[in-house]
């Protein structure tokens, strides 16, 4: 029998507050035309000094904050109505799932499933990638004993932080139906554009494979020596069926379209080439960490007032050019149907670049005000971003 969204939420709330059977709940995905404070919220029951609490783990895509509250202090109804599209409540005898459609209706599914309550409070922080993974030895991050080298701790941290950004974004996209559920017949396809030594390319492959997600990964880099080195490592690890590397320019790559496109620190307009390749090919999730921003900076002859008071200083002009470049990139992605976030990303040990553009394809049509804002900014500054010229689906002029 069909039920309303309010009835579905009421039922979910009652299951969460039933401390005799509640195991955990997950809130993820964003409902149409709504915003949420966190990318994902996990709720579970814990026991602290003999008293039951609800533990809320709120992930904003960058970090997870944890709160332990008495059930009476948690506004469960408010949480469920805060804009999430996917809600799953697991009890000791069933899993209760709600999917809120674009029209705002609730699709409810109940599955009989046996689960156990784990009320332990303290949980050891888990690494997403085991330091004993053989790829870490092959790329020089870990030693022969599987211990992270002191000089490579920053690189290992970068790998971990990247996976912590990738994992919830991928899970949310799959749960929301924006990315298909990977199978052996139809695996997840990832392309790393400008992969270099492929630390993150291998990391994504190993993490997803170890998580039981079928995946095929392609790394693109203009340097033949990088291609040869990385393919030799893949061969040594015995994973050549699911990962390969090519020596090609991003703008001329023969790589097929991918579900997920990665471009971390591709220099200057190579970042634009990577975004354009992903968008024009219909990639569903983009993780882009820009590096170098000479294109817009070269086009800024005179800043519109009163910005001239800032751009007369070379360093300030450079930093403002960086922000302008990436702001326009984010705006262009919105104009071609992506939901965009700009978040902090831990850079490599030799680079201060720690910004990431994360975009999920929703096919939402742009608002006229967003088009007008983009055109107004570019007109005021007298610039035309390289990315604008490369997006085949863009139609704003």
Secondary structure, DSSP 8 states (H G I E B T S, - for coil): ----HHHHHHHHHHHHT-TTTEEEEEEEEE-TT---S-SEEEEEEEEETTEEEEEEEEE-SS-EEEEEE-GGG--HHHHHTSSEEEEEEEESSEEEEEEE-TTS-EEEEEEE---------------SS-TT-HHHHHTTSB-TTS-B-GGGHHHHHHHHHHHHHHHHHHHHHHHTTSS----SSS-EEEEEET-TT-HHHHHHHHHHHHTT--EEEEEEES-HHHHHHHHHHHHHHT-TTTEEEEE--GGG------SEEEEEEEETHHHHHHHHHHHHTT-SEEEEEEE--HHHHHH-SS--TTTHHHHTSHHHHHHHHHHHHHHHHHHHHHHTTEEEEEEE----TT----EEEEEEE------HHHHHHHHHHHHHHT---HHHHH-TT----
